[in-house]
Amino acid sequence: MSSTAPHALSDVTASDGTLRRFLHGLPGVDAVGLEARAASLGTRSIKTTAKAYAIDLAISMVDLTTLEGADTPGKVRALGAKAVRPDPTDRTAPATAAVCVYPDMVATAKEAVAGSTVKVASVATAFPAGRAPLSVKLADVREAVAAGADEIDMVIDRGAFLAGNYLKVHDEITAVKEACGTSARLKVIFETGELSTYDNIRRASWLGMLAGADFIKTSTGKVAVNATPANTLLMLEAVRDFRAQTGVRIGVKPAGGIRTSKDAIKFLVLVNETAGEDWLDNHWFRFGASSLLNDLLMQRQKLATGRYSGPDYVTVD
């Protein structure tokens, strides 16, 4: 089912007043309970066979990312080659889900992953701050889509959200969704580290879903606090509840700060125990990361050979 606001909730976004009443009518978040549950799920142990499966699943969910001012076409081509074949010595290693780049690097990335299952995601809408006129943001999106982007990772206007101007944020998301056309899926980044409270993260999650997000995403990776088990658990609860109410399934993407296989497996446990097995697929769950892939590959090699090769076993991005 399309991730546009379903008929049952269409009246919620009819005005700023109705949207505000809906968002502020959501249940308050028990912060202590949320963090305790996230911590408890993070202690779950899994068997070696399950760990091997989880590592391959996590590799297949990585949006391999480079978002630096010093990015070059050569770096993006190398990243694309790594996404297609993460371990050149082992053809059984799965490809990553996508590469994520700036809009001006989309065409280069598209060429690098041609003929593979790897998607090209592009950040847009004046990433990472989101401080630009809407016309500039939409031009950013259209240029990325025209260059071949399969996915757009937009940032919300956190200033508008924190000021309570929810309808402005909603309308910007819907405009970006329209600019994506039918060819590109839309991930909506909240920058949870700037939203101050768990209640705001819950409200932002519902706001993004009502506006037509295909994915809701924690962070840009450019601030001090990025993806955490607690904020990701809260977003997983939101997509679970949204689906229960509307029949519409939305993906989740934690990004920033997830660096080890152990971290990734903790997040997969959160997905399984909260949203359910339906989300254990890279169409519905992603990791936004740069260094995570290398650790997953090293742990995968250790499980296969019994030896830990160390960082020289993988390429340095």
C-alpha positions as a Markdown table, in Angstrom:
| # | Residue | x | y | z |
|---|---|---|---|---|
| 1 | Met | 0.0 | 0.0 | 0.0 |
| 2 | Ser | 1.2 | 3.5 | -0.8 |
| 3 | Ser | 2.7 | 5.5 | 2.1 |
| 4 | Thr | 0.5 | 8.5 | 1.6 |
| 5 | Ala | -1.9 | 9.6 | 4.3 |
| 6 | Pro | -4.8 | 7.0 | 4.2 |
| 7 | His | -8.4 | 8.1 | 4.2 |
| 8 | Ala | -8.9 | 7.2 | 7.9 |
| 9 | Leu | -6.4 | 9.8 | 8.9 |
| 10 | Ser | -6.7 | 12.3 | 6.1 |
| 11 | Asp | -8.7 | 14.8 | 8.2 |
| 12 | Val | -5.9 | 14.9 | 10.7 |
| 13 | Thr | -3.8 | 17.1 | 8.4 |
| 14 | Ala | -6.7 | 19.4 | 7.3 |
| 15 | Ser | -5.5 | 22.3 | 9.3 |
| 16 | Asp | -2.7 | 23.3 | 11.7 |
| 17 | Gly | -5.1 | 23.0 | 14.6 |
| 18 | Thr | -6.3 | 19.5 | 13.8 |
| 19 | Leu | -2.7 | 18.3 | 13.2 |
| 20 | Arg | -1.5 | 19.9 | 16.5 |
| 21 | Arg | -4.4 | 18.2 | 18.4 |
| 22 | Phe | -3.6 | 14.9 | 16.9 |
| 23 | Leu | 0.2 | 15.0 | 17.6 |
| 24 | His | -0.2 | 16.4 | 21.1 |
| 25 | Gly | -2.9 | 13.7 | 21.7 |
| 26 | Leu | -0.4 | 10.9 | 21.2 |
| 27 | Pro | 0.5 | 9.1 | 24.4 |
| 28 | Gly | 3.4 | 10.6 | 26.3 |
| 29 | Val | 6.6 | 8.6 | 26.3 |
| 30 | Asp | 7.8 | 6.9 | 29.5 |
| 31 | Ala | 11.4 | 7.7 | 29.1 |
| 32 | Val | 12.6 | 5.4 | 31.9 |
| 33 | Gly | 10.6 | 2.5 | 30.6 |
| 34 | Leu | 11.7 | 3.1 | 27.0 |
| 35 | Glu | 15.4 | 3.2 | 27.8 |
| 36 | Ala | 15.0 | 0.2 | 30.1 |
| 37 | Arg | 13.4 | -1.9 | 27.4 |
| 38 | Ala | 16.0 | -0.8 | 24.8 |
| 39 | Ala | 18.8 | -1.8 | 27.2 |
| 40 | Ser | 17.1 | -5.1 | 28.1 |
| 41 | Leu | 16.6 | -6.1 | 24.4 |
| 42 | Gly | 20.3 | -5.2 | 23.8 |
| 43 | Thr | 21.4 | -7.9 | 26.2 |
| 44 | Arg | 19.9 | -10.7 | 24.2 |
| 45 | Ser | 22.4 | -13.3 | 23.2 |
| 46 | Ile | 22.2 | -15.2 | 19.9 |
| 47 | Lys | 23.7 | -18.5 | 18.7 |
| 48 | Thr | 26.6 | -18.7 | 16.2 |
| 49 | Thr | 24.3 | -19.8 | 13.3 |
| 50 | Ala | 21.9 | -16.9 | 14.1 |
| 51 | Lys | 24.8 | -14.5 | 14.3 |
| 52 | Ala | 26.1 | -15.5 | 10.8 |
| 53 | Tyr | 22.6 | -14.9 | 9.5 |
| 54 | Ala | 22.3 | -11.6 | 11.3 |
| 55 | Ile | 25.7 | -10.3 | 10.0 |
| 56 | Asp | 24.7 | -11.0 | 6.4 |
| 57 | Leu | 21.3 | -9.4 | 7.0 |
| 58 | Ala | 23.0 | -6.4 | 8.4 |
| 59 | Ile | 25.4 | -6.1 | 5.5 |
| 60 | Ser | 22.4 | -6.2 | 3.1 |
| 61 | Met | 20.8 | -3.3 | 5.1 |
| 62 | Val | 23.7 | -0.9 | 5.0 |
| 63 | Asp | 23.3 | 2.4 | 3.1 |
| 64 | Leu | 27.1 | 2.8 | 2.6 |
| 65 | Thr | 27.6 | 6.5 | 3.0 |
| 66 | Thr | 30.0 | 9.3 | 2.1 |
| 67 | Leu | 28.9 | 12.8 | 2.8 |
| 68 | Glu | 32.0 | 14.9 | 3.0 |
| 69 | Gly | 33.0 | 18.1 | 1.4 |
| 70 | Ala | 36.2 | 16.3 | 0.1 |
| 71 | Asp | 34.2 | 13.6 | -1.8 |
| 72 | Thr | 35.6 | 13.0 | -5.2 |
| 73 | Pro | 34.3 | 11.0 | -8.2 |
| 74 | Gly | 37.1 | 8.4 | -7.5 |
| 75 | Lys | 36.0 | 8.0 | -3.9 |
| 76 | Val | 32.4 | 7.6 | -4.9 |
| 77 | Arg | 33.3 | 5.0 | -7.6 |
| 78 | Ala | 35.3 | 3.1 | -5.0 |
| 79 | Leu | 32.4 | 3.2 | -2.6 |
| 80 | Gly | 30.1 | 1.9 | -5.3 |
| 81 | Ala | 32.4 | -1.0 | -6.1 |
| 82 | Lys | 32.6 | -1.9 | -2.4 |
| 83 | Ala | 28.8 | -1.7 | -2.0 |
| 84 | Val | 28.3 | -4.1 | -5.0 |
| 85 | Arg | 31.0 | -6.6 | -3.7 |
| 86 | Pro | 31.9 | -5.8 | -0.1 |
| 87 | Asp | 34.4 | -8.6 | 0.2 |
| 88 | Pro | 36.2 | -9.2 | -3.1 |
| 89 | Thr | 37.6 | -12.5 | -1.7 |
| 90 | Asp | 34.2 | -13.9 | -0.9 |
| 91 | Arg | 31.5 | -13.8 | -3.5 |
| 92 | Thr | 28.9 | -15.1 | -1.0 |
| 93 | Ala | 29.0 | -11.8 | 0.9 |
| 94 | Pro | 25.8 | -9.9 | 0.1 |
| 95 | Ala | 25.8 | -6.5 | -1.5 |
| 96 | Thr | 24.7 | -3.5 | 0.6 |
| 97 | Ala | 21.3 | -2.0 | 0.1 |
| 98 | Ala | 22.5 | 1.3 | -1.2 |
| 99 | Val | 25.2 | 4.0 | -1.5 |
| 100 | Cys | 24.3 | 7.4 | -0.1 |
| 101 | Val | 25.9 | 10.5 | -1.6 |
| 102 | Tyr | 25.4 | 14.2 | -2.2 |
| 103 | Pro | 23.2 | 15.1 | -5.3 |
| 104 | Asp | 26.1 | 16.1 | -7.5 |
| 105 | Met | 27.6 | 12.6 | -7.1 |
| 106 | Val | 24.4 | 10.7 | -8.0 |
| 107 | Ala | 25.3 | 10.1 | -11.6 |
| 108 | Thr | 28.8 | 8.9 | -10.7 |
| 109 | Ala | 27.4 | 6.5 | -8.1 |
| 110 | Lys | 24.7 | 5.3 | -10.5 |
| 111 | Glu | 27.4 | 4.3 | -13.0 |
| 112 | Ala | 29.4 | 2.6 | -10.3 |
| 113 | Val | 26.6 | 0.3 | -9.2 |
| 114 | Ala | 25.1 | -0.3 | -12.7 |
| 115 | Gly | 23.8 | -3.8 | -13.2 |
| 116 | Ser | 23.6 | -4.6 | -9.5 |
| 117 | Thr | 20.9 | -4.6 | -6.9 |
| 118 | Val | 22.5 | -1.6 | -5.1 |
| 119 | Lys | 20.4 | 1.5 | -5.0 |
| 120 | Val | 21.6 | 5.1 | -5.1 |
| 121 | Ala | 20.3 | 7.3 | -2.3 |
| 122 | Ser | 20.9 | 11.0 | -2.3 |
| 123 | Val | 20.6 | 13.5 | 0.6 |
| 124 | Ala | 18.7 | 16.6 | -0.4 |
| 125 | Thr | 16.7 | 19.6 | 0.9 |
| 126 | Ala | 19.8 | 21.6 | 2.0 |
| 127 | Phe | 21.3 | 18.7 | 4.0 |
| 128 | Pro | 22.2 | 18.6 | 6.9 |
| 129 | Ala | 20.7 | 21.8 | 8.3 |
| 130 | Gly | 17.7 | 22.1 | 6.1 |
| 131 | Arg | 18.0 | 25.9 | 6.1 |
| 132 | Ala | 16.9 | 27.0 | 2.6 |
| 133 | Pro | 13.8 | 28.2 | 0.8 |
| 134 | Leu | 11.4 | 25.4 | -0.2 |
| 135 | Ser | 12.1 | 26.2 | -3.9 |
| 136 | Val | 15.8 | 25.5 | -3.4 |
| 137 | Lys | 15.0 | 22.3 | -1.5 |
| 138 | Leu | 12.7 | 21.0 | -4.3 |
| 139 | Ala | 15.2 | 21.9 | -7.0 |
| 140 | Asp | 17.8 | 19.9 | -5.0 |
| 141 | Val | 15.4 | 16.9 | -5.0 |
| 142 | Arg | 14.5 | 17.1 | -8.7 |
| 143 | Glu | 18.1 | 17.3 | -9.8 |
| 144 | Ala | 19.0 | 14.2 | -7.7 |
| 145 | Val | 16.0 | 12.3 | -9.1 |
| 146 | Ala | 16.8 | 13.4 | -12.7 |
| 147 | Ala | 20.4 | 12.1 | -12.2 |
| 148 | Gly | 19.1 | 8.7 | -11.3 |
| 149 | Ala | 18.6 | 8.7 | -7.5 |
| 150 | Asp | 16.5 | 5.7 | -6.4 |
| 151 | Glu | 16.0 | 7.2 | -2.9 |
| 152 | Ile | 15.9 | 10.7 | -1.4 |
| 153 | Asp | 17.0 | 11.3 | 2.2 |
| 154 | Met | 15.5 | 14.7 | 3.2 |
| 155 | Val | 15.9 | 16.7 | 6.4 |
| 156 | Ile | 12.9 | 18.3 | 8.1 |
| 157 | Asp | 12.9 | 21.9 | 9.2 |
| 158 | Arg | 13.7 | 21.4 | 12.8 |
| 159 | Gly | 13.2 | 25.1 | 13.6 |
| 160 | Ala | 9.6 | 25.0 | 12.3 |
| 161 | Phe | 8.9 | 21.7 | 14.2 |
| 162 | Leu | 10.3 | 23.0 | 17.5 |
| 163 | Ala | 8.2 | 26.2 | 17.1 |
| 164 | Gly | 5.1 | 24.0 | 16.7 |
| 165 | Asn | 4.6 | 24.9 | 13.0 |
| 166 | Tyr | 3.7 | 21.3 | 12.3 |
| 167 | Leu | 1.7 | 22.0 | 9.1 |
| 168 | Lys | 4.6 | 23.7 | 7.5 |
| 169 | Val | 6.8 | 20.7 | 8.1 |
| 170 | His | 4.0 | 18.4 | 6.9 |
| 171 | Asp | 3.5 | 20.4 | 3.7 |
| 172 | Glu | 7.3 | 20.5 | 3.0 |
| 173 | Ile | 7.4 | 16.7 | 3.3 |
| 174 | Thr | 4.5 | 16.3 | 0.9 |
| 175 | Ala | 6.0 | 18.7 | -1.6 |
| 176 | Val | 9.3 | 16.7 | -1.5 |
| 177 | Lys | 7.4 | 13.5 | -1.9 |
| 178 | Glu | 5.7 | 14.9 | -5.0 |
| 179 | Ala | 9.1 | 16.0 | -6.3 |
| 180 | Cys | 10.4 | 12.4 | -5.9 |
| 181 | Gly | 7.8 | 11.3 | -8.5 |
| 182 | Thr | 7.1 | 7.6 | -8.8 |
| 183 | Ser | 10.7 | 6.5 | -9.1 |
| 184 | Ala | 12.3 | 7.5 | -5.8 |
| 185 | Arg | 11.4 | 6.5 | -2.3 |
| 186 | Leu | 11.5 | 9.1 | 0.4 |
| 187 | Lys | 13.4 | 8.9 | 3.7 |
| 188 | Val | 12.6 | 11.7 | 6.2 |
| 189 | Ile | 15.4 | 12.6 | 8.6 |
| 190 | Phe | 14.3 | 14.1 | 11.9 |
| 191 | Glu | 17.7 | 14.8 | 13.5 |
| 192 | Thr | 16.5 | 13.3 | 16.7 |
| 193 | Gly | 19.4 | 14.7 | 18.7 |
| 194 | Glu | 18.0 | 18.2 | 18.1 |
| 195 | Leu | 14.4 | 17.3 | 19.0 |
| 196 | Ser | 15.1 | 17.4 | 22.7 |
| 197 | Thr | 12.5 | 15.0 | 24.0 |
| 198 | Tyr | 11.1 | 11.5 | 23.2 |
| 199 | Asp | 7.7 | 13.0 | 22.9 |
| 200 | Asn | 8.9 | 15.2 | 20.1 |
| 201 | Ile | 10.5 | 12.1 | 18.4 |
| 202 | Arg | 7.2 | 10.3 | 18.6 |
| 203 | Arg | 5.3 | 13.4 | 17.2 |
| 204 | Ala | 7.9 | 13.8 | 14.4 |
| 205 | Ser | 7.5 | 10.1 | 13.5 |
| 206 | Trp | 3.8 | 10.4 | 13.1 |
| 207 | Leu | 4.1 | 13.7 | 11.3 |
| 208 | Gly | 6.5 | 12.2 | 8.7 |
| 209 | Met | 4.3 | 9.1 | 8.2 |
| 210 | Leu | 1.2 | 11.2 | 7.7 |
| 211 | Ala | 3.0 | 13.3 | 5.2 |
| 212 | Gly | 3.9 | 10.3 | 3.0 |
| 213 | Ala | 7.4 | 9.2 | 4.1 |
| 214 | Asp | 8.4 | 5.8 | 2.9 |
| 215 | Phe | 11.1 | 5.7 | 5.6 |
| 216 | Ile | 11.6 | 7.6 | 8.8 |
| 217 | Lys | 15.2 | 8.2 | 9.7 |
| 218 | Thr | 16.9 | 9.2 | 13.0 |
| 219 | Ser | 19.7 | 11.4 | 12.0 |
| 220 | Thr | 22.1 | 13.0 | 9.6 |
| 221 | Gly | 25.2 | 11.7 | 11.4 |
| 222 | Lys | 26.4 | 15.3 | 11.6 |
| 223 | Val | 25.4 | 16.1 | 15.2 |
| 224 | Ala | 26.6 | 14.8 | 18.6 |
| 225 | Val | 23.6 | 12.5 | 19.3 |
| 226 | Asn | 22.6 | 10.3 | 16.4 |
| 227 | Ala | 20.9 | 6.9 | 16.4 |
| 228 | Thr | 20.4 | 5.3 | 19.8 |
| 229 | Pro | 18.6 | 2.1 | 20.7 |
| 230 | Ala | 16.0 | 4.1 | 22.6 |
| 231 | Asn | 15.2 | 6.6 | 19.9 |
| 232 | Thr | 15.1 | 3.8 | 17.3 |
| 233 | Leu | 12.9 | 1.7 | 19.5 |
| 234 | Leu | 10.5 | 4.6 | 19.8 |
| 235 | Met | 10.4 | 5.0 | 16.0 |
| 236 | Leu | 9.9 | 1.2 | 15.5 |
| 237 | Glu | 6.9 | 1.4 | 17.9 |
| 238 | Ala | 5.5 | 4.3 | 15.8 |
| 239 | Val | 5.7 | 2.4 | 12.5 |
| 240 | Arg | 4.2 | -0.7 | 14.1 |
| 241 | Asp | 1.3 | 1.4 | 15.5 |
| 242 | Phe | 0.8 | 3.3 | 12.2 |
| 243 | Arg | 0.5 | 0.1 | 10.3 |
| 244 | Ala | -2.0 | -1.3 | 12.8 |
| 245 | Gln | -4.2 | 1.8 | 12.4 |
| 246 | Thr | -3.8 | 2.3 | 8.6 |
| 247 | Gly | -2.5 | -0.8 | 7.0 |
| 248 | Val | 0.5 | 1.2 | 5.6 |
| 249 | Arg | 4.0 | 0.0 | 6.3 |
| 250 | Ile | 6.8 | 2.5 | 6.7 |
| 251 | Gly | 10.5 | 1.7 | 6.9 |
| 252 | Val | 13.0 | 2.8 | 9.6 |
| 253 | Lys | 16.6 | 3.9 | 9.2 |
| 254 | Pro | 18.8 | 4.6 | 12.2 |
| 255 | Ala | 21.9 | 6.5 | 11.1 |
| 256 | Gly | 25.1 | 7.7 | 12.7 |
| 257 | Gly | 27.0 | 6.1 | 15.6 |
| 258 | Ile | 26.4 | 2.5 | 14.6 |
| 259 | Arg | 29.9 | 1.2 | 14.2 |
| 260 | Thr | 30.2 | -2.5 | 15.2 |
| 261 | Ser | 28.5 | -5.8 | 14.4 |
| 262 | Lys | 27.5 | -6.0 | 18.1 |
| 263 | Asp | 25.7 | -2.7 | 17.7 |
| 264 | Ala | 24.0 | -3.8 | 14.5 |
| 265 | Ile | 22.7 | -7.0 | 16.0 |
| 266 | Lys | 21.3 | -5.1 | 18.9 |
| 267 | Phe | 19.3 | -3.0 | 16.5 |
| 268 | Leu | 18.1 | -6.1 | 14.6 |
| 269 | Val | 16.8 | -7.5 | 17.9 |
| 270 | Leu | 14.9 | -4.3 | 18.4 |
| 271 | Val | 13.3 | -4.6 | 15.0 |
| 272 | Asn | 12.3 | -8.2 | 15.5 |
| 273 | Glu | 10.9 | -7.7 | 19.0 |
| 274 | Thr | 9.1 | -4.4 | 18.3 |
| 275 | Ala | 8.0 | -4.1 | 14.7 |
| 276 | Gly | 8.3 | -7.8 | 13.8 |
| 277 | Glu | 9.9 | -10.1 | 11.2 |
| 278 | Asp | 8.1 | -8.2 | 8.4 |
| 279 | Trp | 10.7 | -5.4 | 8.9 |
| 280 | Leu | 13.7 | -7.7 | 8.8 |
| 281 | Asp | 14.3 | -6.9 | 5.1 |
| 282 | Asn | 16.3 | -4.1 | 3.5 |
| 283 | His | 13.2 | -2.7 | 1.9 |
| 284 | Trp | 11.9 | -1.8 | 5.3 |
| 285 | Phe | 15.0 | -1.4 | 7.5 |
| 286 | Arg | 18.4 | 0.2 | 6.8 |
| 287 | Phe | 21.6 | 1.3 | 8.6 |
| 288 | Gly | 23.0 | 4.6 | 7.7 |
| 289 | Ala | 26.7 | 4.0 | 8.2 |
| 290 | Ser | 30.2 | 4.3 | 6.8 |
| 291 | Ser | 32.5 | 2.3 | 9.2 |
| 292 | Leu | 29.9 | -0.4 | 10.2 |
| 293 | Leu | 30.4 | -2.4 | 7.0 |
| 294 | Asn | 34.1 | -3.0 | 7.7 |
| 295 | Asp | 33.4 | -4.5 | 11.2 |
| 296 | Leu | 30.6 | -6.6 | 9.8 |
| 297 | Leu | 33.0 | -8.0 | 7.2 |
| 298 | Met | 35.7 | -8.7 | 9.8 |
| 299 | Gln | 33.3 | -10.5 | 12.0 |
| 300 | Arg | 31.9 | -12.5 | 9.1 |
| 301 | Gln | 35.4 | -13.6 | 8.1 |
| 302 | Lys | 36.1 | -14.6 | 11.7 |
| 303 | Leu | 32.9 | -16.8 | 11.9 |
| 304 | Ala | 33.9 | -18.5 | 8.6 |
| 305 | Thr | 37.6 | -19.1 | 9.4 |
| 306 | Gly | 37.9 | -18.9 | 13.1 |
| 307 | Arg | 40.5 | -16.1 | 12.7 |
| 308 | Tyr | 40.1 | -12.4 | 13.3 |
| 309 | Ser | 42.0 | -10.7 | 10.5 |
| 310 | Gly | 41.9 | -7.1 | 11.9 |
| 311 | Pro | 41.3 | -3.9 | 10.0 |
| 312 | Asp | 43.8 | -4.6 | 7.3 |
| 313 | Tyr | 41.4 | -7.2 | 5.9 |
| 314 | Val | 39.1 | -4.6 | 4.6 |
| 315 | Thr | 39.4 | -1.4 | 2.6 |
| 316 | Val | 39.6 | 2.0 | 4.3 |
| 317 | Asp | 36.8 | 4.2 | 2.9 |
